[in-house]
Amino acid sequence: MKKAIGQLGVLLAVFLAGNAYASEDIPGSQKTLSGSEVRIDLGPDYSNAILTVSGPNGFSARSESKSGSVAIDLIKAGGTGIGTYTYQVTAASAKTETIQKPLNNGREGGVDNATRQVGVSMSGFFAAKNGLIVDRSNQTEEAQ
C-alpha cells in the first residue's frame, strides 16, 4: 500500500513538473515566461507590484515595481539549477474598498470611514534548466 501511494506521488510530481501552471491571472496583465526571464506586465490599473521567484538549491529572487512591469532574469539572479521554480506576483489594484473603523476614536467627528486599495495576486510554476525556462507543453512523455 505504501509503495502504491509513493508511486502515485512520484507520478503526480512528474506531471506537475512537466507543465507550467498558473493560478487565475490578474485581469489586464500579461505573463511572459521565456528565455531566462519571468516578466509580468501589469495594466495601468495596478501599482506596487512585487514578484518573487524561488527554485532549487535555495534560490530566491525578488523584484519590485511602482507601476508598469516587474521582471526577474534567472541567469542574472543566479537561478541556474535544474528543476521546478515557483513565482508569485502581488499588486495593488485601482479598486478601493471602504473600511469602517469599529470603534469611535474619541475625536470630534466620531467614526471615520477610510478606504484602501484592493490587493491582487497570481502565482504559478515552471521548469528551468541552466537558467533557461523549458517549455514542456508540446513534448511527448518520452522526451520529458
Secondary structure, DSSP 8 states (H G I E B T S, - for coil): -HHHHHHHHHHHHHHHHTS-EE-S--TT-EEEEETTEEEEE--TTEEEEEEEEE-GGG-EEEEEESSSEEEEEHHHHT---SEEEEEEEEEEEEEEEEEE-SS--SSTT-S-EEEEEEEEEEEEEEEEETTEEE--TTS-TTT-
